[in-house]
Amino acid sequence: MSKRTEQIVLIFTLVASVLVAPGCATVAITVLAAGAGAAVATDRRTTGAIVEDQTMEIKVTDAIYGDPEIGKLVHVAVTSFNNIVLLTGEAPTAEARARVVEIARNLSNSSVRVIHNEIRLETTADLPTRTHDVWLTSESKSRLVYNLGLPTRTKVVTSGGNVYLMGLVTQDEAKRLSKIVAETRDVKSVVTLFEYLEGDSRILNATRGKAVVVEHGGSAPRLSDSASVSNSPPPAEAPADAVTIPLPPRPSTP
């Protein structure tokens, strides 16, 4: 089973679990269609950026799994939002992880500014783990819509129980979005990779050309623990790194 087929199976497994209840089919399809239409209508990216993001995701994913060195060894998801690329998943060795990043950088067009490397050094996750990640993504999105009452303009990606948030948001929106997702059951951590519409232009003004690689090693570090690698601009102009929001402690059970 190919990686892309496997992802489709995961999605259909979750959808099927909803549709088994009598009368749910029409409701589920209506909600999905309405949500997709609203998301497109409220997306803060330009149409060109949306197309570039989709193209990047397909191109890099195909290159990774078509690579004779690491294609059958890794499990990697490629997400692009407004020309900022996020790599998540697992690789068995540091060399395999570095190869994935190299492929992503080499295929990056001149619009790609930052590549966030969140690939964990682990054996590839099993199907139950990946299914749970898909469920966490769906649950996080549902909580955002329920609590905010409208599409959040936020890309939600889950890997190993860690939720990554991407989007063009205000500082206030970022705080609200992060807090809501952090309260989702079973989420290990929330990592924000936002571009801010005010008060922080470090990513927006990042140097064009070869993308800056922000190496987190898949550990979802705090800002002070992360480091940039490659021909990045001076530290004062470097793109904002990921910030982990620790979850509140769970109450102890008697």
VOGU-3710 file (C-alpha; in Angstrom, 3 decimals, decimal comma):
1> mskrteqivl> 0,000/0,000/0,000  1,458/3,366/-1,014  1,758/6,249/1,436  -0,886/8,274/-0,392  -3,297/5,326/-0,465  -2,680/4,768/3,226  -3,575/8,374/4,005  -6,790/8,052/1,993  -7,681/4,875/3,910  -7,211/6,707/7,212
11> iftlvasvlv> -9,514/9,527/6,149  -12,209/7,192/4,871  -12,006/5,143/8,061  -12,869/8,200/10,122  -15,595/9,349/7,729  -17,117/5,874/7,704  -17,316/5,880/11,499  -19,547/8,950/11,241  -21,709/7,722/8,416  -22,661/4,402/10,017
21> apgcatvait> -25,322/6,107/12,140  -28,734/6,335/10,436  -29,440/9,730/8,948  -25,861/10,954/9,335  -24,805/10,748/5,694  -26,625/13,844/4,465  -25,631/15,854/7,523  -21,965/14,855/7,296  -21,708/15,638/3,591  -23,457/18,988/4,060
31> vlaagagaav> -21,151/19,959/6,926  -18,030/18,948/4,992  -19,095/20,875/1,890  -20,077/23,969/3,864  -16,851/23,894/5,847  -14,705/23,577/2,741  -16,499/26,436/0,987  -16,260/28,709/4,017  -12,571/27,937/4,492  -11,759/28,921/0,912
41> atdrrttgai> -13,813/32,092/1,181  -12,032/33,224/4,345  -8,493/32,109/3,495  -6,090/35,014/3,949  -3,656/33,613/1,404  -3,722/34,799/-2,179  -5,019/32,397/-4,821  -1,489/32,122/-6,178  -0,116/31,171/-2,771  -2,778/28,487/-2,320
51> vedqtmeikv> -1,875/26,925/-5,667  1,848/27,107/-4,898  1,293/25,454/-1,518  -0,648/22,568/-3,047  1,950/22,117/-5,776  4,806/22,087/-3,260  3,122/19,471/-1,087  2,556/17,111/-4,018  5,968/17,659/-5,599  8,007/17,179/-2,414
61> tdaiygdpei> 5,930/14,217/-1,204  6,351/12,395/-4,510  10,097/13,096/-4,520  10,572/11,811/-0,960  8,760/8,521/-1,524  10,310/8,122/-4,944  13,838/8,528/-3,568  15,760/5,205/-3,768  17,704/5,965/-0,576  14,944/6,734/1,881
71> gklvhvavts> 11,606/6,330/0,115  10,773/3,043/1,856  12,347/3,927/5,201  10,547/7,087/6,270  7,016/8,231/6,977  6,854/11,959/6,255  4,025/14,411/5,712  4,660/17,652/3,807  2,496/20,671/4,628  2,865/24,070/2,996
81> fnnivlltge> 1,054/27,228/4,073  1,763/30,581/2,449  5,101/29,263/1,172  6,236/28,014/4,583  6,844/24,256/4,602  6,411/21,916/7,570  7,908/18,402/7,573  6,468/15,963/10,117  6,634/12,230/10,684  9,363/9,742/11,450
91> aptaeararv> 12,775/8,769/10,087  14,923/5,877/11,392  18,258/7,751/11,227  19,608/11,294/11,271  20,940/10,700/7,748  17,485/9,780/6,451  15,978/12,842/8,101  18,673/15,069/6,607  17,997/13,558/3,183  14,307/14,466/3,453
101> veiarnlsns> 15,199/18,067/4,278  17,679/18,158/1,395  14,994/16,993/-1,028  12,564/19,608/0,249  15,129/22,404/-0,077  16,236/21,363/-3,537  12,652/21,328/-4,782  11,685/24,594/-3,116  10,849/27,342/-5,545  11,921/30,929/-4,966
111> svrvihneir> 8,740/31,650/-3,014  9,440/29,147/-0,225  10,956/31,013/2,697  11,144/28,599/5,614  11,215/24,822/6,073  10,345/23,659/9,585  11,842/20,237/10,254  9,734/18,396/12,849  10,629/14,869/11,739  11,198/12,623/14,760
121> lettadlptr> 14,001/10,055/14,941  11,796/7,020/15,421  10,616/3,921/13,644  7,643/4,618/11,406  4,362/4,892/13,301  1,864/2,052/13,072  -1,640/2,405/11,625  -3,418/2,925/14,994  -1,043/5,776/15,855  -1,585/7,463/12,503
131> thdvwltses> -5,339/6,988/12,782  -5,241/8,629/16,206  -3,298/11,574/14,761  -5,974/11,996/12,091  -8,624/11,930/14,808  -6,729/14,565/16,846  -6,557/16,828/13,797  -10,284/16,439/13,201  -11,101/16,978/16,881  -8,899/20,078/17,099
141> ksrlvynlgl> -10,529/21,602/14,009  -13,990/20,844/15,382  -13,164/22,501/18,699  -11,843/25,587/16,924  -14,997/25,957/14,846  -17,247/25,257/17,847  -15,504/27,736/20,139  -14,886/30,487/17,597  -18,015/30,006/15,522  -16,281/30,485/12,169
151> ptrtkvvtsg> -13,464/29,024/10,040  -10,193/29,827/11,787  -7,950/30,256/8,735  -5,642/27,795/10,484  -3,835/24,748/9,128  -3,844/21,942/11,705  -1,322/19,099/11,421  -0,821/16,311/13,964  2,168/13,996/14,265  2,863/11,722/17,202
161> gnvylmglvt> 0,214/13,476/19,260  1,845/16,882/18,740  -0,379/19,446/17,021  1,157/22,058/14,709  -0,729/25,236/13,845  0,026/27,293/10,741  -1,737/30,372/9,437  -1,871/34,115/8,911  -3,243/35,385/12,212  -3,146/38,256/14,681
171> qdeakrlski> -1,380/37,908/18,011  -4,731/37,712/19,795  -6,027/35,043/17,410  -2,872/32,989/17,937  -3,371/32,935/21,707  -7,015/31,905/21,421  -6,332/29,227/18,799  -3,438/27,727/20,752  -5,372/27,637/24,024  -8,365/25,877/22,473
181> vaetrdvksv> -6,233/23,196/20,810  -4,118/22,708/23,948  -7,275/21,728/25,826  -8,091/18,968/23,334  -7,975/15,510/24,882  -4,809/13,458/24,197  -2,868/16,340/22,617  0,744/16,159/23,846  1,821/19,648/22,821  0,825/22,560/20,597
191> vtlfeylegd> 3,498/24,013/18,319  2,685/27,367/16,714  4,235/28,214/13,345  2,089/31,244/12,647  2,777/34,299/10,535  1,534/37,348/12,388  -0,349/40,103/10,633  1,025/42,714/12,985  4,003/43,127/15,261  6,248/40,444/13,741
201> srilnatrgk> 7,476/40,607/10,138  10,481/38,310/10,520  9,001/35,555/8,396  7,196/37,861/6,007  10,468/39,688/5,267  12,704/36,613/5,200  15,282/36,461/2,432  13,986/34,979/-0,806  15,918/32,267/-2,589  17,062/29,068/-0,881
211> avvvehggsa> 14,669/28,389/1,988  15,858/28,840/5,555  15,758/25,519/7,418  14,646/25,653/11,036  15,845/22,440/12,658  13,772/21,222/15,586  14,615/17,559/15,186  11,012/16,615/15,790  11,211/17,459/19,500  8,848/20,461/19,457
221> prlsdsasvs> 11,262/22,658/21,464  10,711/25,976/23,109  11,950/29,050/21,291  15,231/29,226/23,233  16,084/25,594/22,433  15,781/25,780/18,659  18,470/26,585/16,125  18,550/27,662/12,501  20,731/25,903/9,956  21,729/27,022/6,436
231> nspppaeapa> 22,333/30,362/4,766  19,825/32,173/6,952  19,725/35,942/7,517  21,363/37,386/10,663  19,721/36,247/13,937  17,740/39,479/14,341  16,044/38,833/10,996  15,680/35,066/11,301  12,220/33,557/10,998  10,229/32,916/14,151
241> davtiplppr> 10,839/29,439/15,529  8,269/27,054/16,920  6,911/27,655/20,386  5,531/24,804/22,453  2,569/25,482/24,703  2,665/22,875/27,498  -0,643/21,316/28,377  -2,131/21,980/31,823  -1,602/19,082/34,258  -4,415/16,589/34,387
251> pstp> -6,198/16,199/37,725  -5,107/13,070/39,559  -7,665/10,304/39,820  -8,458/8,911/43,257
//
